[in-house]
Amino acid sequence: MNSVCEQVFGWKRLFVIGFVTRSLDGEPVFVPEKNLKDLVVSYIREQERSISSLTKALKQDGYSFHRLFVTGYLRALADIGVLREKDIPPAKVYTTSAHRDANLYELVGARCREVVKEETDQARLAVGILQKLFHRPIFLREIRECGFSGAVDVPPAAREERDEARRGLVKLGLQIPTNEPAYSVQERKNEIRDEILCELIVDRFGMGTLVLGTKQMKLTER
């Protein structure tokens, strides 16, 4: 599946090559660059944040970074156009850039919101799509990355499956707390899920003109 995703979405495998910083207790923290960028953007997408606000929010969720490190990282993301920086004295405030390319999670969340009305159903559909892609349970942070902040009305994954998925992601350098919930839907035919997956591929390569006819998607199966 990794090789397919690399070909279709242009992803590269994640290796533990990234930033090394220190937590507040002096212990080293390894965070792959891509993982840290997506983490920071997910917080700022929820609401615009100052350096202090982001540092505090990260710490509350278990990511303790020195303020100077956060300051430099936010400025770097602003320099490459991922974030926008604006002065609201006495602080600098950061928002997401309108020109930033959406990642896979954001694309999945957007399509789910287009075809399903209720957020609980949207989140369930997103779990089904990601589970089909990754062949594993989907963690809470991934649902949040799709843009769903409410309660998750999806069956929890079996503990053994969750732990196996977590160990696999940890080997890639992704920090997944041992108590973070993961979710799994029953595998069965789902035309909406499959249609969204096809559209993501078609849109990624700009091949819409090659598709014959259109199909109106309805919420029939989840």
Secondary structure by P-SEA (a helix, b strand, c coil): caaaaaaaccccccccbbbbbbccccbbbbbcaaaaaaaaaaaaaaccccaaaaaaaaaaacccccaaaaaaaaaaaaaaccbbbbbcccbbbbbbbccccccaaaaaaaaaaaccccaaaaaaaaaaaaaaaccccccaaaaaaaccccccccccccaaaaaaaaaaaaaacccccccbbbbbccccccaaaaaaaaaaaaaaacccccccbbbbbccccc
